[in-house]
Amino acid sequence: MKVITDLNAIQQPFIRPVVTIGNFDGVHKGHQALFHQVIEKAESIQGTSVAISFDPHPMRVLKKKKTPPLITLYEQKMELIEKTGIDVLICIPFDKTFAAITARQFVEDILVKTIGLKAIVIGKDYSFGKDRQGNVAFLKQYAEQFGYEIIVTDWIPGSRHKFERISSTRIRETVMAGKVDEVVALLGRYYQIRGKVVSGRNRGGRLLGFPTANIHLMDELCPKAGVYAVTVECRGRKYQGVANIGYSPTFDDHLFTVEVHLLDFKGDLYNQDIRVNFIQRIRDEQKFAGIDELSAQIAKDIQTGRDIFSSTG
């Protein structure tokens, strides 16, 4: 996949480009379906499949209030879009100057003249341009003049109930509620966080008998505090594990941590970048009477994790 981060770098229009536009936070199953339609259409006209996204997320520029945490940050979003098979990703730097571009300017100057638009695939509620003036009706108004085709996609339902649409908002709420097993049906994969292993408080192995990797979280969206069965990707390998998210109430130090104990692992992960996939929630975070009681519960959590992995294959 070719990644373009500057519209000025596009020296000539692409070959019969089929385009979709969006923020694609989460690259969920709805986004994936959109990309597949773009690819199929591009193949049918021997053209180029193109996705257009923005960085930072437009809400970060346009809204003064606190914005929701992102499901996928830039690096992971790029990786996930590439996996869909899209030929070209144009990630436009979004600022207030770009936000002032009218829908007409966006279509004529960027989509048609710069990219060479032949077909556009969008959801029925998508809008763009200054004051969100651009929508399906707007695109249809100029389709004949500029010579492009419009393909409007249906929502992808998140369950058997068609009104339960897959959306980034719904995924965010599901993750923050700790329902990580349910989010798989929306994302098409396990929810993943990324981070670097840093020095912890040196009590996992020393005090509790279960060494843990303390993670400096790079992602914005974190599951609800509690204990989870997870898999961990590091240095090209995947391990099973149990993660604790929260404030360690037994120690009463009020510091938020993400710690992972890898099952049957011996080695040092310090300073390594790791990826943690959340398989299933085991229990809420709770305060124990002391270290012995906490250690006994961790042993039970690890066994529960093993049971989950054996049942999920």
Buried (B, 14 or more C-beta within 10 A) or exposed (E): BEEBEEBEEBEEBBEBBBBBBBBBBBBBBBBBBBBBBBBEBBEEBEBBBBBBBBBBBBBEBEEEEEBBBBBBBEEBBBEBBBEBBBBBBBBBEBEEEBBEBBBBBBBBBBBBEBBBBBBBBBBEEBBBBBEEEBBBEBBEBBBEEBEBBEBBBEBBBBEEEEEEBBBBEBBBEBBBEBBBBBBBEBBBBBBBBBBBBEEBBEBBEEEBEBBBBBBEBBBBBBBBBBBBBBBBBBEEEEBBBBBBBBBBBBBEEEEEBBBBBBBEBEEEBEEEBBBBBBBBBBBEBEEBEEBEEBBEBBEEBBEBBBEBBEEEE
